């Protein structure tokens, strides 16, 4: 590729001497490179003059092709660097909302100060969406729950306790702690994960079937409906810390103490860029997981 870069530069400067100075070669080396390429092509590329060299009109397409080749070669090198260099490149992260709000900002701020050439492509979604991205290799790392990342390599991050959330004037708000059975027969508003993951497992384990009053798929909307007095719900402390901006609700723990385990997951069947490994090792130290 250096040969092509020399020829392109000679075309720009119109001088073997100037190209030699710009690219730190001897004039003889530049001249020999051009002669060798012309012999390879079978026709002259430049017209030699006392003032320098000039590209022959018929050779314009040759220079255009060399520029395309060098551009693509540089693009391939950038791709290679992004995948193999541990201190540069882009890391793709998929995350649930509560982690994106509570955990990532401080981590990424400190990490970026140490590795300013590493950038992030962050997707925020629900368990199913994150699992699909992990499976298809559309993300390098995923912050999700242990239940939502079954079958993938996981690093446990923290325990996130499930809590009851209800309107301030709800009869259950008079209790300082609830039993999960207190939700029997009470109008219930599902959170974003509905009953497909840990919350469903909790209800199934005690054979409790909630009375669903609304079917919603967004935690913020669910909490707003609770504030308006339409029912109760079960959420996690981490998610409530991220979303609770409402005043007409109260939060109560369960006597039974149910938890979900938040994890960092990756798919070992997919290539993991070196920069992502750097971030993974940094996260372990940041959270004292080593």
N, C-alpha and C positions, 0 to 999 in steps of 0.2 A: 504493500500500500504506500510505502514511502516513495516509491518510484512515481506513482500516480500523483502524489502530492507535489513532488518536485516539478513535474511537467505542468500541472495546473498553475503553480506559482510562477513558472517561467512565462506562461501565457499572460498572467496578470502584470508582471513587472516588465516584460519585454527585454529581460537581461539575465544572462547566466550569472553575472557578477552579483547583481542585486539579490537574486534568489539564493545564491551561495551565502551571502551575508545574513539574509533573513532566516534561513533554515540551518545555519551553522555547518555548512559543507564547504569543501574547497570548490573553486570554479571548475577545476578539471573534473571533479566527481559529478557535478551537475551536467557539464557538457557530455560526459560519457554516458550518463543516464539517459539523456535525450537521444543521443545517437543509437544507443542500444534499443530503445523503444521504437525509434523510427525503423531500424532494421527488422525488428519483430513485426511491425505493421506492414512493411514492404513499400512504404512511401514516406516522403518527408512531411514533417508536421510544421516546422518553422522555416521561414526564409531568413537566412543570415544576412545582416547588414552591418555597416561600420558602427552604426549607432546602437546596435543590439540585435534582437530577433523579433520577428513578426509572425503571428499565426497565419498560415495559409488558409484561404477561405474554405477550401475543401476539407480542412481538418477541424472545422468548428464542431461538427457532430462528435468527433473523437473526444474533444475536451468536455462536451456536454455529458458524454457517457462516463468519462472518468470522474466527473463531479458527482454523478449519481452513485457510482461504485463507492467512492470514498465517503459519501454521506451515509450510505447504508452500512458501510463498515463501521463508521463511528457510532451509528445507532445500535448495532449489535454489541459494540464494546460497552455502551452505556447500559444495555440490558444485562450483559454479563456482570458488570460492576454492581448493578443494583441487586443482583441475586447472590453474589459471592463476597462482596465487601461487607465487613461487619460494622463499619462506621458510616455507611451511606446507603441510600436507597429508600424505598417506600415499603412500609409495613401495613398490610391490610388487617384491620381489626373489626370483628363483629361483636356487638355487645348488647346486653339488655339495658333498658333505660336507667334503672337504679344505679348500676355500676358506672354508666356513662356520666351520670350527674355527681355521684358521691365519691367515686374512687379515681377515675381517670384524670380529671383536670390537674390535680396536684402531682400525680405520677408523671404525666406527660410533660408538665412544666419543668420538673427537675431533670427528667431524662433528656429533654431538648437542650437544656443548658450544657449537658455533658456531650451529647451527640447532635450538634446543630444540623448536620447534613442528612440526618434520617428524618423522613417525613411520614405522615400517617394518613391512611385512607380509612375512615371510620364509618361503619354501618351500624345503625341502632335499630333493633327490631325485636320480635318475639322469639320464643324458643324454637318454633318450627322453622322460621326463616333462617335463624342462625344455624340450626342443624343442617339445613339444605346447603347453605354456603360452605360449611365444613366438609360435607360429603362431596360436593362438586369441586372442591379446591378453589372456591371463590374468595376465601379468606385464609389468612395465615394463622391467626390466633382468634380465640373466641372467649369472651367473658359471658358465662351463662351459669346455669345451675347444674349440679351433679346429675340430677335426674334428666335434665334436658340434653346432657352430653354423653349419654350412655354409649359405650362402644368406642369412645375416643380417649386418647391419653389426657389425663387431667391432673392439674395441680390445685389442691384445695386452698382456697383463699380465706374464707371466714364463714361463720354460722350466722344466718339471717333469720331472726325469730318471726313467726307468724303472729299477727295481732288481729283483734276484732276492731272494726271501725263502724261507728254508728252516729246518728244525729244526737245532739246534746240532750234533747228531751226524750230520747228513747227509754223505755222502762229498763232495759238492760244496762243503761249507763249508770244506774244507781249502784251496780256491783263494781268493786274494785278489781276483781278478776273473774273471768267467765269460765264455765266449762264449755267444751265444744258442743255438748248436748243442749246447751241453752239456745242454740240456733235452730233447733227443731221447730218447724212450723212458723218460723219468723220470716217475713218477706226478705229475700236475699238478692243482692245485686252482684253478679260475677265480676271478677277483675279481668284484666286483659288475657290472662292465661286460661280463663274459664275453669273447667274441671279436668283438663287433659294431663296435668302434671301433678305437682306436689299437693295442691289443695284438694284435687280429686282423690288422691291417695289417702289423705287424712280423713275425708268424709267416708270413703269406702271402708277404711279400717274400723270405724265405729258404727258402720251401717246407718249413716245419716244421709237423708236425701233432702237437700235444701229446697225451699219453696221459692223458685226463681220468679221475680216480678218483672225484671227487664233483662234482655240479652244484649250485652254490650261487649265491645272488644278493646276498649281504651280505658286505662286506669284513671286518667284525669276526668273523663266523662263519668265513670263509675263513682268517683269520689264526689263529684258535683251533684249527682243524683242522690247520694247519701245525705249530703248537706241539705238538700231540699226535702228530706224526710221520707224518701221512698223505700228505705230498707237498710239492711246492714250488709257488711261484707267482711271478707278475710283478706288481709294484705300482709306485707312484711315490713318490719321496722325500717329496713334499708330503703324500700320503695316509698314508704310514708315520709321518711326524712327528705326524699327527693321531690315529693309532690305536694306535701301538705301546706297549702296556702289558704285553706278555708278555716273559718272561725266557728261554724255551727256544727262541729263534729267532735267526737271524743274517741279516744283509743284505749282499749283495754287488753291486757295480756290474757292468755289462756292458762288455767291451772295446770293443764297437761303439758304445756311448753313444747310446741311443735316448731321445727326448724327446717330450713332448706340450706344446703351447702352450696355456696357460690364458688365456682372453679374457673380456672383458665384452661381451655381445652385446645388441642390441636390434632390434626389428622396425620398420623405417622405414615399413611400411604401416599401423601402428597408432599412435594418438595417444600421445604421451609427455608426461606431466604436467610442468609447469614445475619442480616440486620434484625430479623425477628428473633433469632437465637440470642442476640445481644440484648434485646429488650426482655426476653424471657429470663435471662440470668439476672438482669438488673431488677426485675420485679421480685424475684426470689429474695434478693438482698433487701430491697425496700420493705417488704412485708415480713422479713425475718423468717423465711420459710426454709432456709438451708440448714 
